Each structure stands twice: as structure tokens, then as C-alpha cells.
Amino acid sequence: MPLLEPKSITNNAVTEANERQWNNYFATSVRALSQAKRKEWLDQLKGVCMASESHFPGRECIDLAKQVEQGFGAKFVVTPSGGANDDEVCEACEHNDMVLVHTTQRSSLR
């Protein structure tokens, strides 16, 4: 399954092609949430954990994950250490009052 981009979560515009592609992943059809239901669901998210099997490329990933107004509100970040931008990601976590956990484990879905 491809990764969902933030716009897929925050943008309510669902085209027929997008809906057809999305429904290929499910045995029964899944309808898009209404704007009100989406807001209700996103507003109840607390203490979200964001994890990567590899590395986060930079602070923009961390800044976006923290944006409560976008409905993400991540508080915890888990990622393997050893990335080229570890210092930048660490600073972003500190700036956004997020807990960063570096692991020594990397995974691959290949």
C-alpha cells in the first residue's frame, strides 16, 4: 500500500479515480468521511506516535506531524539512528516538545 500523503488526510476532495484506487485495498467499499466526521475523528487524537522503518529526511516531517491544526498532533517519534539528518530531526523534536526514540533496528518491506 502506498504511503498516504498529508493532503490525503486533510483534503476532503476525493475524486472518483482516487476512491476507486482506495477501494482496491478493501473487500467492501469504504466511503470517505464527511468534513464534520473527519474533524470529529481528528480532534480526538491525542498522544499520536509516528514511526519510520528508515529515517526521517528532515525537520519538515517532524514539524508537519506536530501541526495540531492539520489534525496530526504527534507527540512521540520513533526512528532508527544513523541518518544524515539526525541532528536536525532531534532539534525539531525538541522545538516541538516531542519525545524522540532512536532505535538500532531497521526494517524493510521488500
C-alpha positions, 0 to 999 in steps of 0.5 A, spaced: 500 500 500 502 506 498 504 511 503 498 516 504 500 523 503 498 529 508 493 532 503 490 525 503 488 526 510 486 533 510 483 534 503 476 532 503 476 532 495 476 525 493 475 524 486 472 518 483 479 515 480 482 516 487 476 512 491 476 507 486 484 506 487 482 506 495 477 501 494 482 496 491 485 495 498 478 493 501 473 487 500 467 492 501 467 499 499 469 504 504 466 511 503 470 517 505 468 521 511 464 527 511 468 534 513 464 534 520 466 526 521 473 527 519 474 533 524 470 529 529 475 523 528 481 528 528 480 532 534 480 526 538 487 524 537 491 525 542 498 522 544 499 520 536 506 516 535 509 516 528 514 511 526 519 510 520 522 503 518 528 508 515 529 515 517 526 521 517 529 526 511 528 532 515 525 537 520 519 538 515 516 531 517 517 532 524 514 539 524 508 537 519 506 531 524 506 536 530 501 541 526 495 540 531 491 544 526 492 539 520 489 534 525 496 530 526 498 532 533 504 527 534 507 527 540 512 521 540 517 519 534 520 513 533 526 512 528 532 508 527 539 512 528 544 513 523 541 518 518 544 524 515 539 528 518 539 526 525 541 532 528 536 536 525 530 531 526 532 531 534 532 539 534 525 539 531 523 534 536 525 538 541 522 545 538 516 541 538 516 538 545 516 531 542 519 525 545 524 522 540 526 514 540 532 512 536 532 505 535 538 500 532 533 496 528 531 497 521 526 494 517 524 493 510 518 491 506 521 488 500 
